[in-house]
């Protein structure tokens, strides 16, 4: 039971078995009820024919009784005397009736068990047959053969006013034989049918799960080889397994892209770290050999560059790990005023435009980092003007940073948000940036439910949902 095929086959077999048992039981009950009703009708017809003869004045010894093999009949008086018995009928329910008739003795009333129906207080008139019929099961000995019968009991009164009880039976052997035959057929066919159901379920499930095994095998091979460029086979069917294969390939593609991006990130980070470390080491080695030649400001500048790069890498690592920004209320206008007032040493003064009050939910530190990175980027490219504004557009708070520089070419407006990407002019005029500022800014914006994009050549627009 460790496989899906085995569980599916076992489950289908159990369900079909329960359904067949329930259906078979219902069929047997219906069949038995119908056959029993048919026997009751036959017994009633036989009993009523004899009762009609009694009601019309036919003497008891002249009654035309049916053959005892088909319908055993016993006619008894009110005092229990047996007045007439069908041919070859010797006993009913173990009480001998044929000999009692011949000897003229009194036997117990054949219908004594039905005396609880005396609540029918309508008295029969001479020559009348009772409309009510009572039924009961019993046995009869006909010519030495004892069998089960369904008896119908009818009251009748002859023309002289004597009341008689007519008891006629219909054999239950046909019912028993039919029910037994159907039951035996079901008992014989049920195991065979269950075997067929189990086998078919096993084969169908095996065929349906064959693509899954192919997907599993390919995934195992990919895991063993660490080759994320491989893909699992996609079946031609448009069912759930086909969708599973396509989703698996999409996951592998995303994983391959993430791993490749991580490799490039490590390589670029190593390259960016190597230059300031090598420069700082060189300056320190020169300072050890020739203290008078030690460039302390240069060493400090390289150390600051390393510190900034380490902080950027640490923030990117936290963002990649899924760090949540938090739910604090941040007023963008107040943040712009505070950040602008602290940038007194910038090459180009930062001017503020419209500062509409707009609160957003998130991390004050991360959003301040986004604004700082956008201002640093504008400072690198501006000629004589850097401008910041905050406006409300419906349910969005929009922060715009604009400079009067040459702007970003349209073909580069998405690439500049990749990690360690710097355009040629930025490389020429860079004061130590590693190409991580805009990448960090977009990641923070996305994790705050917003976006960051270049709307025109030199306008960067941060859109965040209003809290």
ChimeraX attribute file (.defattr): number of C-alpha atoms within 10 A of each C-alpha:
attribute: neighborCount
match mode: 1-to-1
recipient: residues
	/A:1	9
	/A:2	6
	/A:3	7
	/A:4	13
	/A:5	20
	/A:6	16
	/A:7	14
	/A:8	18
	/A:9	23
	/A:10	18
	/A:11	14
	/A:12	18
	/A:13	20
	/A:14	15
	/A:15	13
	/A:16	17
	/A:17	17
	/A:18	12
	/A:19	12
	/A:20	16
	/A:21	15
	/A:22	11
	/A:23	12
	/A:24	17
	/A:25	14
	/A:26	12
	/A:27	15
	/A:28	17
	/A:29	13
	/A:30	13
	/A:31	16
	/A:32	17
	/A:33	13
	/A:34	13
	/A:35	18
	/A:36	20
	/A:37	13
	/A:38	16
	/A:39	22
	/A:40	26
	/A:41	17
	/A:42	21
	/A:43	26
	/A:44	25
	/A:45	16
	/A:46	24
	/A:47	29
	/A:48	24
	/A:49	16
	/A:50	25
	/A:51	28
	/A:52	18
	/A:53	20
	/A:54	27
	/A:55	24
	/A:56	16
	/A:57	15
	/A:58	16
	/A:59	13
	/A:60	18
	/A:61	10
	/A:62	10
	/A:63	18
	/A:64	12
	/A:65	23
	/A:66	18
	/A:67	14
	/A:68	22
	/A:69	19
	/A:70	16
	/A:71	26
	/A:72	31
	/A:73	28
	/A:74	29
	/A:75	30
	/A:76	26
	/A:77	20
	/A:78	12
	/A:79	12
	/A:80	18
	/A:81	20
	/A:82	27
	/A:83	21
	/A:84	22
	/A:85	29
	/A:86	22
	/A:87	18
	/A:88	16
	/A:89	25
	/A:90	23
	/A:91	23
	/A:92	24
	/A:93	16
	/A:94	12
	/A:95	15
	/A:96	16
	/A:97	29
	/A:98	20
	/A:99	15
	/A:100	18
	/A:101	17
	/A:102	12
	/A:103	9
	/A:104	11
	/A:105	12
	/A:106	16
	/A:107	17
	/A:108	14
	/A:109	19
	/A:110	22
	/A:111	20
	/A:112	9
	/A:113	9
	/A:114	13
	/A:115	9
	/A:116	8
	/A:117	9
	/A:118	8
	/A:119	7
	/A:120	8
	/A:121	7
	/A:122	8
	/A:123	9
	/A:124	16
	/A:125	17
	/A:126	17
	/A:127	20
	/A:128	20
	/A:129	22
	/A:130	18
	/A:131	9
	/A:132	9
	/A:133	14
	/A:134	15
	/A:135	17
	/A:136	14
	/A:137	14
	/A:138	16
	/A:139	20
	/A:140	28
	/A:141	22
	/A:142	22
	/A:143	13
	/A:144	11
	/A:145	12
	/A:146	16
	/A:147	16
	/A:148	18
	/A:149	26
	/A:150	25
	/A:151	33
	/A:152	27
	/A:153	26
	/A:154	24
	/A:155	25
	/A:156	28
	/A:157	25
	/A:158	24
	/A:159	16
	/A:160	11
	/A:161	14
	/A:162	16
	/A:163	23
	/A:164	24
	/A:165	25
	/A:166	29
	/A:167	29
	/A:168	33
	/A:169	34
	/A:170	28
	/A:171	24
	/A:172	21
	/A:173	12
	/A:174	13
	/A:175	18
	/A:176	15
	/A:177	11
	/A:178	15
	/A:179	19
	/A:180	14
	/A:181	12
	/A:182	16
	/A:183	16
	/A:184	12
	/A:185	11
	/A:186	18
	/A:187	13
	/A:188	11
	/A:189	12
	/A:190	17
	/A:191	12
	/A:192	12
	/A:193	16
	/A:194	20
	/A:195	14
	/A:196	13
	/A:197	19
	/A:198	22
	/A:199	14
	/A:200	14
	/A:201	21
	/A:202	20
	/A:203	14
	/A:204	15
	/A:205	16
	/A:206	17
	/A:207	12
	/A:208	13
	/A:209	15
	/A:210	14
	/A:211	18
	/A:212	20
	/A:213	12
	/A:214	16
	/A:215	22
	/A:216	14
	/A:217	14
	/A:218	16
	/A:219	18
	/A:220	12
	/A:221	14
	/A:222	17
	/A:223	11
	/A:224	9
	/A:225	10
	/A:226	10
	/A:227	11
	/A:228	18
	/A:229	12
	/A:230	16
	/A:231	19
	/A:232	20
	/A:233	18
	/A:234	20
	/A:235	18
	/A:236	8
	/A:237	9
	/A:238	9
	/A:239	9
	/A:240	9
	/A:241	19
	/A:242	17
	/A:243	14
	/A:244	15
	/A:245	20
	/A:246	17
	/A:247	13
	/A:248	18
	/A:249	20
	/A:250	13
	/A:251	13
	/A:252	19
	/A:253	16
	/A:254	13
	/A:255	14
	/A:256	16
	/A:257	14
	/A:258	12
	/A:259	13
	/A:260	13
	/A:261	14
	/A:262	12
	/A:263	12
	/A:264	14
	/A:265	15
	/A:266	13
	/A:267	12
	/A:268	17
	/A:269	18
	/A:270	11
	/A:271	12
	/A:272	19
	/A:273	16
	/A:274	13
	/A:275	13
	/A:276	19
	/A:277	16
	/A:278	12
	/A:279	15
	/A:280	21
	/A:281	14
	/A:282	14
	/A:283	18
	/A:284	18
	/A:285	13
	/A:286	15
	/A:287	15
	/A:288	12
	/A:289	10
	/A:290	10
	/A:291	11
	/A:292	9
	/A:293	12
	/A:294	17
	/A:295	15
	/A:296	13
	/A:297	9
	/A:298	13
	/A:299	19
	/A:300	12
	/A:301	15
	/A:302	21
	/A:303	16
	/A:304	14
	/A:305	20
	/A:306	20
	/A:307	12
	/A:308	15
	/A:309	21
	/A:310	14
	/A:311	12
	/A:312	17
	/A:313	17
	/A:314	12
	/A:315	16
	/A:316	19
	/A:317	12
	/A:318	12
	/A:319	16
	/A:320	10
	/A:321	9
	/A:322	10
	/A:323	12
	/A:324	13
	/A:325	18
	/A:326	11
	/A:327	13
	/A:328	13
	/A:329	15
	/A:330	20
	/A:331	18
	/A:332	26
	/A:333	21
	/A:334	16
	/A:335	15
	/A:336	19
	/A:337	14
	/A:338	12
	/A:339	16
	/A:340	19
	/A:341	10
	/A:342	9
	/A:343	14
	/A:344	11
	/A:345	7
	/A:346	12
	/A:347	13
	/A:348	18
	/A:349	15
	/A:350	23
	/A:351	14
	/A:352	16
	/A:353	13
	/A:354	13
	/A:355	17
	/A:356	17
	/A:357	13
	/A:358	23
	/A:359	19
	/A:360	20
	/A:361	18
	/A:362	22
	/A:363	18
	/A:364	19
	/A:365	10
	/A:366	17
	/A:367	20
	/A:368	18
	/A:369	17
	/A:370	23
	/A:371	22
	/A:372	18
	/A:373	18
	/A:374	22
	/A:375	24
	/A:376	16
	/A:377	20
	/A:378	25
	/A:379	22
	/A:380	18
	/A:381	22
	/A:382	20
	/A:383	14
	/A:384	13
	/A:385	17
	/A:386	20
	/A:387	18
	/A:388	24
	/A:389	19
	/A:390	24
	/A:391	19
	/A:392	16
	/A:393	11
	/A:394	9
	/A:395	12
	/A:396	18
	/A:397	24
	/A:398	23
	/A:399	24
	/A:400	21
	/A:401	24
	/A:402	25
	/A:403	25
	/A:404	17
	/A:405	18
	/A:406	12
	/A:407	17
	/A:408	19
	/A:409	13
	/A:410	12
	/A:411	8
	/A:412	11
	/A:413	15
	/A:414	12
	/A:415	13
	/A:416	20
	/A:417	22
	/A:418	16
	/A:419	20
	/A:420	18
	/A:421	18
	/A:422	19
	/A:423	13
	/A:424	9
	/A:425	11
	/A:426	15
	/A:427	14
	/A:428	9
	/A:429	11
	/A:430	15
	/A:431	10
	/A:432	16
	/A:433	19
	/A:434	21
	/A:435	23
	/A:436	21
	/A:437	24
	/A:438	23
	/A:439	22
	/A:440	22
	/A:441	23
	/A:442	19
	/A:443	18
	/A:444	25
	/A:445	21
	/A:446	14
	/A:447	15
	/A:448	22
	/A:449	12
	/A:450	18
	/A:451	18
	/A:452	23
	/A:453	16
	/A:454	22
	/A:455	14
	/A:456	14
	/A:457	16
	/A:458	19
	/A:459	21
	/A:460	22
	/A:461	20
	/A:462	25
	/A:463	24
	/A:464	24
	/A:465	19
	/A:466	19
	/A:467	16
